[in-house]
């Protein structure tokens, strides 16, 4: 009697649109990066000029910051501080190089 319920629950875990632990965007959010959506054509144009789907380091104040851009896909970018970057490295990040 319980077997159909268990099978139905397991089938739901593999349906499309679910969490993908190998998706760089999921890993970035999990490690503490903040996602921001391009809300204007000007912002999207600025994002298009940056290297895509690569982790980039830039200086902002006393601590380095990190950005990962996906203008063509989600039309968004992810930003993180040194702590988020450390968590990303600890997780074995392979979603793009840091420059």
BALOBA-1460 file (C-alpha; in Angstrom, 3 decimals):
// residues 99
<rec num="1" residu="x" x="0.000" y="0.000" z="0.000"/>
<rec num="2" residu="x" x="2.830" y="2.411" z="0.807"/>
<rec num="3" residu="x" x="4.887" y="1.528" z="-2.276"/>
<rec num="4" residu="x" x="2.847" y="3.701" z="-4.732"/>
<rec num="5" residu="x" x="3.174" y="6.690" z="-2.407"/>
<rec num="6" residu="x" x="6.947" y="6.215" z="-2.105"/>
<rec num="7" residu="x" x="7.340" y="5.803" z="-5.874"/>
<rec num="8" residu="x" x="5.246" y="8.908" z="-6.523"/>
<rec num="9" residu="x" x="7.390" y="10.892" z="-4.104"/>
<rec num="10" residu="x" x="10.598" y="9.689" z="-5.730"/>
<rec num="11" residu="x" x="9.264" y="10.493" z="-9.192"/>
<rec num="12" residu="x" x="8.659" y="14.077" z="-8.053"/>
<rec num="13" residu="x" x="12.352" y="14.422" z="-7.158"/>
<rec num="14" residu="x" x="13.418" y="13.899" z="-10.743"/>
<rec num="15" residu="x" x="10.938" y="16.170" z="-12.471"/>
<rec num="16" residu="x" x="12.274" y="19.009" z="-14.651"/>
<rec num="17" residu="x" x="12.653" y="22.438" z="-13.076"/>
<rec num="18" residu="x" x="13.882" y="21.092" z="-9.760"/>
<rec num="19" residu="x" x="17.062" y="21.992" z="-7.891"/>
<rec num="20" residu="x" x="20.192" y="20.962" z="-9.808"/>
<rec num="21" residu="x" x="23.213" y="20.765" z="-7.495"/>
<rec num="22" residu="x" x="25.570" y="21.066" z="-10.484"/>
<rec num="23" residu="x" x="24.029" y="24.331" z="-11.732"/>
<rec num="24" residu="x" x="26.539" y="27.150" z="-11.104"/>
<rec num="25" residu="x" x="23.715" y="29.545" z="-10.210"/>
<rec num="26" residu="x" x="22.469" y="27.217" z="-7.470"/>
<rec num="27" residu="x" x="25.997" y="26.809" z="-6.098"/>
<rec num="28" residu="x" x="26.568" y="30.559" z="-6.054"/>
<rec num="29" residu="x" x="23.355" y="31.219" z="-4.117"/>
<rec num="30" residu="x" x="24.017" y="28.344" z="-1.718"/>
<rec num="31" residu="x" x="27.473" y="29.729" z="-0.926"/>
<rec num="32" residu="x" x="26.100" y="33.194" z="-0.133"/>
<rec num="33" residu="x" x="26.154" y="35.147" z="-3.387"/>
<rec num="34" residu="x" x="23.258" y="37.533" z="-4.050"/>
<rec num="35" residu="x" x="21.442" y="37.425" z="-7.387"/>
<rec num="36" residu="x" x="20.410" y="40.634" z="-9.086"/>
<rec num="37" residu="x" x="18.200" y="40.847" z="-12.177"/>
<rec num="38" residu="x" x="18.914" y="43.312" z="-14.988"/>
<rec num="39" residu="x" x="15.836" y="45.532" z="-14.796"/>
<rec num="40" residu="x" x="16.591" y="47.821" z="-17.720"/>
<rec num="41" residu="x" x="18.078" y="47.648" z="-21.220"/>
<rec num="42" residu="x" x="20.976" y="49.840" z="-20.034"/>
<rec num="43" residu="x" x="21.859" y="47.435" z="-17.219"/>
<rec num="44" residu="x" x="21.643" y="44.472" z="-19.583"/>
<rec num="45" residu="x" x="23.918" y="46.257" z="-22.061"/>
<rec num="46" residu="x" x="26.460" y="46.856" z="-19.272"/>
<rec num="47" residu="x" x="26.306" y="43.177" z="-18.290"/>
<rec num="48" residu="x" x="26.870" y="42.156" z="-21.927"/>
<rec num="49" residu="x" x="30.244" y="43.943" z="-21.854"/>
<rec num="50" residu="x" x="31.545" y="41.795" z="-18.974"/>
<rec num="51" residu="x" x="33.015" y="38.300" z="-19.351"/>
<rec num="52" residu="x" x="30.130" y="35.834" z="-19.139"/>
<rec num="53" residu="x" x="29.758" y="32.895" z="-16.740"/>
<rec num="54" residu="x" x="33.164" y="33.485" z="-15.166"/>
<rec num="55" residu="x" x="33.904" y="34.400" z="-11.598"/>
<rec num="56" residu="x" x="35.600" y="37.800" z="-11.571"/>
<rec num="57" residu="x" x="37.291" y="39.523" z="-8.653"/>
<rec num="58" residu="x" x="37.191" y="43.280" z="-8.187"/>
<rec num="59" residu="x" x="38.235" y="45.641" z="-5.423"/>
<rec num="60" residu="x" x="35.509" y="47.428" z="-3.502"/>
<rec num="61" residu="x" x="36.632" y="49.170" z="-0.366"/>
<rec num="62" residu="x" x="38.799" y="47.141" z="1.974"/>
<rec num="63" residu="x" x="37.632" y="43.700" z="0.886"/>
<rec num="64" residu="x" x="37.597" y="42.106" z="-2.563"/>
<rec num="65" residu="x" x="34.212" y="41.379" z="-4.111"/>
<rec num="66" residu="x" x="33.272" y="38.770" z="-6.703"/>
<rec num="67" residu="x" x="30.831" y="38.879" z="-9.608"/>
<rec num="68" residu="x" x="29.467" y="36.190" z="-11.950"/>
<rec num="69" residu="x" x="27.396" y="37.400" z="-14.945"/>
<rec num="70" residu="x" x="24.868" y="35.559" z="-17.121"/>
<rec num="71" residu="x" x="23.432" y="38.239" z="-19.418"/>
<rec num="72" residu="x" x="22.272" y="35.814" z="-22.121"/>
<rec num="73" residu="x" x="20.691" y="33.242" z="-19.799"/>
<rec num="74" residu="x" x="18.972" y="34.656" z="-16.730"/>
<rec num="75" residu="x" x="19.765" y="38.304" z="-17.550"/>
<rec num="76" residu="x" x="21.281" y="38.554" z="-14.102"/>
<rec num="77" residu="x" x="24.479" y="38.766" z="-12.097"/>
<rec num="78" residu="x" x="25.618" y="37.373" z="-8.769"/>
<rec num="79" residu="x" x="27.769" y="39.239" z="-6.270"/>
<rec num="80" residu="x" x="29.561" y="37.899" z="-3.241"/>
<rec num="81" residu="x" x="32.044" y="38.966" z="-0.621"/>
<rec num="82" residu="x" x="35.185" y="37.220" z="0.589"/>
<rec num="83" residu="x" x="33.207" y="34.926" z="2.929"/>
<rec num="84" residu="x" x="30.911" y="33.795" z="0.087"/>
<rec num="85" residu="x" x="33.940" y="33.212" z="-2.126"/>
<rec num="86" residu="x" x="35.608" y="31.101" z="0.598"/>
<rec num="87" residu="x" x="32.480" y="28.926" z="0.881"/>
<rec num="88" residu="x" x="32.437" y="28.587" z="-2.898"/>
<rec num="89" residu="x" x="36.044" y="27.368" z="-2.953"/>
<rec num="90" residu="x" x="35.368" y="24.952" z="-0.079"/>
<rec num="91" residu="x" x="32.546" y="23.461" z="-2.149"/>
<rec num="92" residu="x" x="34.995" y="22.750" z="-4.990"/>
<rec num="93" residu="x" x="33.796" y="25.486" z="-7.370"/>
<rec num="94" residu="x" x="34.460" y="24.723" z="-11.031"/>
<rec num="95" residu="x" x="31.980" y="27.142" z="-12.593"/>
<rec num="96" residu="x" x="34.484" y="29.568" z="-14.069"/>
<rec num="97" residu="x" x="37.813" y="31.028" z="-13.230"/>
<rec num="98" residu="x" x="38.528" y="33.969" z="-10.992"/>
<rec num="99" residu="x" x="40.472" y="36.849" z="-12.554"/>
